[in-house]
Amino acid sequence: MLNAKITGTGSYLPEKIVTNKDFESIIDTTDEWIYARTGIKQRHVIAKHETTSSMAEMAANQALEAAGVNASDIDLIIIGTSSPDRVFPSTACILQQKLGVGDCAAFDVQAACSGFIYALGIAHQFIKSGGATKALVIGAEANSRILDYTDRSTCVIFGDGAGAVVVEASDEQGIMSTHMHSDGQYQDLLYINNPIKDQQQDGDKAHMTMHGNDVYKVAVKTLSRIVDETLEANGMKKSDIDWLIPHQANIRIISSVAKKLGMPMEKVVLTIENQGNTSAASVPLALDLAVRDGRIKKGDTILMEAFGGGFVWGSALVRM
């Protein structure tokens, strides 16, 4: 059976930065209040001329260059996003045109903040089965366009950006396992209403609604379970993990998962302070950062995990 290996990473963050101080003039909040509850100091916000696909294109080109792969060699494109350019065609199809990639499968995965993990898991299966040899897997979000800026429980948390990886068929073991779960009974705790008129639930504009305390409780519980599941599936101990790359949702959730692993925070890749929660983009953004600054090296074993609206959650164990 073929193996699937990550051979290149890339990322893109919009130029505009919005700090916690900037929010103090538009809603009832303070820098101290936001940072104490989330671990966030600032986030990047997409420009008017930018789109989810344009951010994905920037990240994809970096990943392709790092992997030494031409866009024309890609035979599968999957984008995890909850903020697509259009309802259809998929953002992956739009990216396919931007990159000049020929006839190949291209589609989006809507799994909220777990979108990249789901997309990576699907690409893993495609490559193992021989259905693809070189895949482009991306998490990209324009969260700022689906936020209610009168709701301080959500608007201060999320940021925009894109992260990408090239995954190739390989004789070496790379992606060791991927795990995906969902439970729709929690759908009303974190959601975005449908903007299509005949399906609207509340108001004229689609925006995010989140019941933060309830989300936190379920997230900590489910992510702790998936750590055990991932280690057990691979016959590994907690001490075998070199790096944890978590979804950057909340510093308290991240700390809880690290504690579950018995892992010092020095071995956890953190971007939340400067990027906020970039939803499906957060895991690949953090991965690219740690690869490019030299922390993550060839042969390192990485546990990536995420949790999002649905609820959906998942993990990937990867050897670089």
Residue, then its C-alpha position, 0 to 999 in steps of 0.5 A: m500500500l502506498n504511503a502519503k507524505i507531506t513534502g511542502t508547506g506554505s501560508y498566507l496572512p493578509e497585510k491588515i492587522v486588527t489589535n484588541k485595542d482597535f476593538e475597544s472603540i467599537i464594542d464593550t471590551t478591553d485588550e485585557w479582557i480579550y487576552a485573558r479569556t482567549g490568548i489573542k492579541q491581534r488578528h489579520v483581516i482580509a482586504k476588500h480585493e482579496t478572497t478566500s481563493s486568492m489567499a489559498e493561491m498564495a499559500a499554495n504557491q509557497a507549498l508547491e515551491a517548497a515541495g519542488v512540484n509544478a502546479s501542472d503535476i497536481d492531481l487532487i485539490i481539496i480546500g477546507t473552508s467555511s467561508p468560500d468565494r461562492v456557494f458553487p463552484s467550490t473554492a477549490c475549482i476557482l483555485q484550480q483555474k488560478l493555478g492553471v491546473g488541468d483536469c483533476a478532482a477539486f472540491d471543498v470540505q466544510a467541516a468548520c475549524s476541522g476542515f483542514i484535518y478532514a481534507l488531509g484525511i481525505a487526501h491520505q485515503f486518495i493517495k493510499s488507494g492509488g487515486a492520486t499521487k500529488a495532492l494540494v490540501i489547504g485550509a483557508e478562511a475569510n472569517s471577518r466577512i461572516l462575523d457580527y461586529t456587535d457580538r463580542s463573543t465572536c468578533v474578537i476571536f477570529g482572523d483570516g488566512a490560508g495554509a497549504v501542504v503538498v501531499e505526495a505518494s511516497d515509499e516513506q511513511g509520512i501520514m501515519s493515521t487520520h481520525m475524524h468524528s462528528d456529533g450533530q446533536y451540538q449543532d446549535l452551539l456554534y453555527i452560521n445561518n444560511p444566507i439563502k433567502d428561503q432558508q434563513q433562520d435569523g436576519d438578513k446577513a449570515h453571521m456566526t453564533m457561538h455559545g462559548n462556555d458550552v463549546y469549551k466544555v465539549a472541546v476539551k473532552t473530545l480532544s482528550r479522547i482523540v489524543d488517546e485514540t490516535l496514540e492507541a491506533n499507532g501503538m505509541k506513547k505520549s512521549d513519542i510525540d515531538w510536537l503538538i500542532p493544535h487548532q488555535a481556538n483558545i489558549r485554555i483548550i490548547s493548554s488542556v490538550a498539552k497537559k493530557l499529552g504531558m507535553p510542555m508548552e515549549k513543544v506546542v506550536l502556538t500562533i493564536e496570540n498574533q493570528g487569532n482563530t483562523s478556523a480551518a487555516s489555523v493548523p496548516l498556518a502553524l505547521d508552516l510557521a514551525v517548518r520554516d523557522g526550523r523547529i520542526k525537522k525531518g523525522d519529527t513526529i507531529l500530532m495535529e488536532a482540531f475541533g469545530g462547529g457541528f461538532v466535528w473534530g479530528s486528528a492526524l499523526v504525521r512524520m515529517 
